Amino acid sequence: MNNLIPIIYASTSGNVEATCQHISDLLREAGFETSLHRAEIVDFKVIQESSVILLATSTWEHGEINPFFNNILGEIEKNDLTGKSAGFIGLGDTRYEQVLFCKGIDILREAFIKAGGKDLSSPLKINGEPYQYFNTTVLNWTNKLIELLKNESA
Ligand SMILES: Cc1cc2nc3c(=O)[nH]c(=O)nc-3n(C[C@H](O)[C@H](O)[C@H](O)COP(=O)(O)O)c2cc1C
């Protein structure tokens, strides 16, 4: 186990990627070490060797997780993740189907918890282009996460 916080994300047009990069910058400014990993190429060992991670995905095609996450989702489903905590970051768009808004991150979160992991806080969910939320919703969510992480390690 190490103190690095890996951020594993699936992103097709770059919205999730930009959001994760921004959150990574905020965490680094607060003194945490982070690493960014694309879900389609990350080794599952990155999750196995961490106690705290961030997982991020967009939603595609009527409530499906971004397919770049499929391999890691499969690994999460067949492994024991007891003792691990994760923060969840979902991007979506209410113009598709409101009930399926950010369903991808819900699928990921449910699988992580079923595998024995726990969530650090309620998921961050972003509707549409994320940039307009960087200094508000994203900043607030990340600050809350930083507080939780500092309390956990105190
Ligand atoms: C074909 C298509 C289907 C989508 N389906 C959904 C959906 O079912 N639910 C949702 O919340 N967002 C949906 N979205 C919105 C994307 O999740 C959103 O645009 C997100 O910001 C994309 O992030 P990414 O480019 O980093 O993958 C869809 C977008 C496209 C283009």
The ligand as a Tripos MOL2 file, in Angstrom:
@<TRIPOS>MOLECULE
LIG
   31    33     1     0     0
SMALL
NO_CHARGES

@<TRIPOS>ATOM
      1 C1        -24.1960    9.0200  -27.8470 C.3       1 LIG1
      2 C2        -24.1720    9.5840  -26.4510 C.ar      1 LIG1
      3 C3        -24.9040    8.9500  -25.4570 C.ar      1 LIG1
      4 C4        -24.9280    9.4770  -24.1420 C.ar      1 LIG1
      5 N1        -25.7030    8.8710  -23.1920 N.ar      1 LIG1
      6 C5        -25.7850    9.4180  -21.9460 C.ar      1 LIG1
      7 C6        -26.6190    8.8220  -20.9330 C.ar      1 LIG1
      8 O1        -27.3090    7.8220  -21.1420 O.2       1 LIG1
      9 N2        -26.6390    9.4180  -19.7050 N.ar      1 LIG1
     10 C7        -25.8810   10.5320  -19.3950 C.ar      1 LIG1
     11 O2        -25.9560   11.0210  -18.2730 O.2       1 LIG1
     12 N3        -25.0680   11.0920  -20.3460 N.ar      1 LIG1
     13 C8        -24.9920   10.5660  -21.5970 C.ar      1 LIG1
     14 N4        -24.1690   11.1410  -22.5370 N.ar      1 LIG1
     15 C9        -23.3860   12.3690  -22.1880 C.3       1 LIG1
     16 C10       -21.8910   12.1070  -21.8730 C.3       1 LIG1
     17 O3        -21.7390   11.2470  -20.7580 O.3       1 LIG1
     18 C11       -21.2380   13.4930  -21.5660 C.3       1 LIG1
     19 O4        -21.2230   14.2320  -22.7690 O.3       1 LIG1
     20 C12       -19.8340   13.4080  -20.9770 C.3       1 LIG1
     21 O5        -19.4160   14.7260  -20.6280 O.3       1 LIG1
     22 C13       -18.8170   12.8440  -21.9510 C.3       1 LIG1
     23 O6        -17.5620   12.7730  -21.3060 O.3       1 LIG1
     24 P1        -16.2590   12.1970  -22.0480 P.3       1 LIG1
     25 O7        -16.1940   12.8960  -23.3690 O.co2     1 LIG1
     26 O8        -15.1110   12.5490  -21.1950 O.co2     1 LIG1
     27 O9        -16.4290   10.7170  -22.2260 O.co2     1 LIG1
     28 C14       -24.1450   10.6300  -23.8360 C.ar      1 LIG1
     29 C15       -23.3810   11.2420  -24.8560 C.ar      1 LIG1
     30 C16       -23.3980   10.7320  -26.1540 C.ar      1 LIG1
     31 C17       -22.5920   11.4440  -27.2190 C.3       1 LIG1
@<TRIPOS>BOND
     1     1     2 1
     2     2     3 ar
     3     2    30 ar
     4     3     4 ar
     5     4     5 ar
     6     4    28 ar
     7     5     6 ar
     8     6     7 ar
     9     6    13 1
    10     7     8 2
    11     7     9 ar
    12     9    10 ar
    13    10    11 2
    14    10    12 ar
    15    12    13 ar
    16    13    14 ar
    17    14    15 1
    18    14    28 ar
    19    15    16 1
    20    16    17 1
    21    16    18 1
    22    18    19 1
    23    18    20 1
    24    20    21 1
    25    20    22 1
    26    22    23 1
    27    23    24 1
    28    24    25 2
    29    24    26 1
    30    24    27 1
    31    28    29 ar
    32    29    30 ar
    33    30    31 1
@<TRIPOS>SUBSTRUCTURE
     1 LIG1         1 GROUP 0 **** ****
